[in-house]
Amino acid sequence: MIFGLFGKKAGNRVIVERQYAELTNGARQPALYETLGVPDTVMGRFEMIAAMLIVYFRRTRTSGRSGQEIAQEIIDAFFEDMDHSIRELGVGDVAVPKRMKKFAGMFYGRLESYAKAMDDSDLQALAEALKRNMHPEAGDDAPDMAGLASYLMRVEAVFSALPEEDVEHGRVAPPPAA
């Protein structure tokens, strides 16, 4: 863990903290849970933060080196936050790495499926992937996720329109969900 600190730029810390806060605050908007079908559970919050980070990650893939470094540090912060949360929930030290591996697999699987749908501008495919991930137990009874899919497409459009300077300085804020 400590060796990872040497590769990070000290000046990025404030930017990463500010940007991570913007993204997590955006993922915690009440309207996402009250009207767009995101379950207000620990897993629902994980899913929404992951979705927001995926859209942000897609924006930074075209950024310069600074924007990509910040994006990687934000992903690292997300997994550090997950590690801390798992430990707070009482999961023992021995089980944490296994859980983290599972969450990493979930995150990167979602990155792949959401990115494909977004690359194809396929709102229905994105809604289906969101439904599968947000409501895995519900099957056909899962709520329609078309509203959330539309919102994430709008977030991507907003993020894409931002100047590179906003990305490099951690000023990428998701629009209101309602």
N, C-alpha and C positions, 0 to 999 in steps of 0.2 A: 504494500500500500504506500509506504513512504517513498519508494523509488519513483512512483508515478508523479510525485510532486515536483521532482526535478525537471521533468519535461514540460511543465506548464509555466506560462508566463505569469509572473506575479501581478502585472498590470491588468491582466484579464479578469482577475478575481472579482473585482467590483462589477465589471460588465456582465460576467457570467451570473453573479448573484442577482443583479437587476433583471437580466433577461429571463432567468429561470423563474423568478417571482412573477414577471409579466405573463409568462406562459402558464404557470400553475394557477394564477388568479383567473386567467381566461378560461381554464378548464374547470374551474369551480363556480362558474356563473350559475346562479339558481335556475335560470330558464332552461339550461341544458337538462337538468334533472326534473324540473316541474312540467315542461312542455315538450321537450324533444326526445324523451324516452330513455335517457341515461339512468340506469339504476343508482339510487343514492345509497350505495354500499361501498365497502372498501374496494372491492373489485371494480365496481362502476367508476369510482374515482381513478383507479389505476388505468382503466380503459380510456377514460377521457383525457387524462394527462398524456398517455401514450399517443393518442390520436393527435393531440395538439402538437406534441413534439415531432411527430412524423411530418405534419404539414410544415412546421418550422424547418426541420431537417431538409425537406424538399426545397425550400427557399434557399438555404445556405449551400446547397450542392453547386450552385452557379456563382457563389461568392468567391472573392479572392481568398488568399491564404488566411488572413486574419479572421474573416467570417467563418471559415471552415474550422479553424482552431477553436473558436468560441463555441461553435455547434458541438464539436466533440467534447469539450469540457462540460457543456450543458447535459449531454447524454451521460457523461460520467457522474455529474451531480445527481441526475435522476436515479441512477443505479445506487449511488451512495445513500440517497434519501430512501430508496426502497429497502436497502439493507438495514438502515436504522429503524424504519417502520416495522419490518419483520421482527427485529429484536424487541421492539417495544410491545409487540403483540404477544411476546412470551415464547417465541420460537427459540429453541436451544441453539447454542453455538455450533454444534455438530450438524444440525439440519439446515442452517442458513445458506451455506454454499450450494446445496442441492436446490433449495427454493430459488436462489438467485439465478441459477442456471436455467430453471424453468421459466422465470420471469423474462430473462434475456431472450430465450427461445420464443416466448409469446410476443415480445416486443418486435423482434426481427421478422417473425411471421406476419405480424400485422403490417409492418413497414412494406413488406413485399406485396401483400394483397391490396392494401389501400393505395399504394403507389401505382400498381397496375391499373386499378379502376380510375384513378385520377389522371394518369397518363392518357388513358383512352377516353377521358371525359365521360365515363360511364357511371352516371348517377345511380342507376339500378344496381350495378355490381357493387358499388361502394355501400349502398344501403344494405344489401344482402350480407356483405362482409361485416358491417357494423352490427347487424342483427345477430349474426352467428357468434360474434365475440362478446357483445354486451349482454346477450341473453342466451347463454349456451344451454341452459336447462329448459327453456320455454318452448323450443321447437316452433310449431305453427302458431302457437299462442303468443309469440314474442310481438311486442309492439312494432309498428312500421317505423323504420329508421330513415325514411326519405327526407324528413325535415332536418335531421342531424347531418345526413349526407350533403344536403344543399348548403347547410351552414358551413361545413368543412370545406366545400368547394369555394364558398365565398371567402372564408379565411385565407385559403390559398391565393385567391385573386388579390386580396388586400396585401398579403405578404409579398407577392410577386411584384406589386406596383411600388413597393417601398424602395427608396434609394439605398445603395450599398452602405452609405454612411450610417443609416439607421441600424443596419444589421451589425456593422462593426462596433457600434456603441451601445448595443443592447436595448434598442428602442423599437422592438418589434412587438406590437400589442395586438392581440386578437380583437376583432370588432365585437360589439355587444351581440349576444345570441338572440335577444328579443327585439 
